[in-house]
Amino acid sequence: HGLTLKNLIKENHWEYKNLSKTSAEIQLFDNNHLSNQKDLSKLKSKFEHIVAKVPLSNCRTLSLLDQNNFKFDELQFLMEIKLNETENIDKRLLNYFVSKANHIKVRDDDNINIIIDNIHRGMFNTDRFSLNPYFGQNVSSKRYSNWIQYILSKNGDIYIIVYKDKPIGFMMFDNNSKYLNYLLGGLFPDFQNKHYGAQIIAQPLDLMINLGLPIMQTLVSSNNPQVISLYKYFNFSFNLDDSYYVYTYLK
């Protein structure tokens, strides 16, 4: 169905803190599509930065976004594995990686500073903001640092991943919902493109299994095909119904 923007858009005050630009997000669902050029023009006149998230099945809206100078950033794939179906879990594979490392819950500023320092060294160099020449790595790092502080303020959980007594990465969860949501994970720059990548999946997977949770889900960017391959290696599948094109308008 064609929709106006009234019930689809939310002003994003959090992004203003990161970007110093008035910001908004359009979130479409199912087969709904934008059809009102007038409303979209009003939106562009009001906000300097607009993100549109469009389901994969919704090609009609993509044309309208293209015509209005929205630029494609990425596909966000929802990847998931059902933990209560034992045939999905390769226990021998998981146990092998879990035996090589562990995770420690962050409880002090020193560990948070380790994470933030590594983020500012370019830890997330495939992030859509980092790849955008207007924003670049500094703005991208600022967004992640602010996000970590925000999640901590909302009682989220952050863990340092440790391999042979060395911190190699981290993982972050939102525990304010029915399920523990795996929001973010990554390897520190000194340990990327080596043999540590599987730990950013094995460690949260092991944690969720031990908590008795029924499913693990996470969003993965098409800008990071290596991580997508790792999730496939651990038998994660694509949930294409909840995956999105991400387009951005920038004034």
Salt bridges, closest charged atoms under 4 A:
GLU15 OE2 - ARG143 NH2 2.67
GLU74 OE2 - ARG128 NE 3.16
ASP157 OD1 - LYS105 NZ 3.12
ASP190 OD1 - ARG121 NH2 2.79
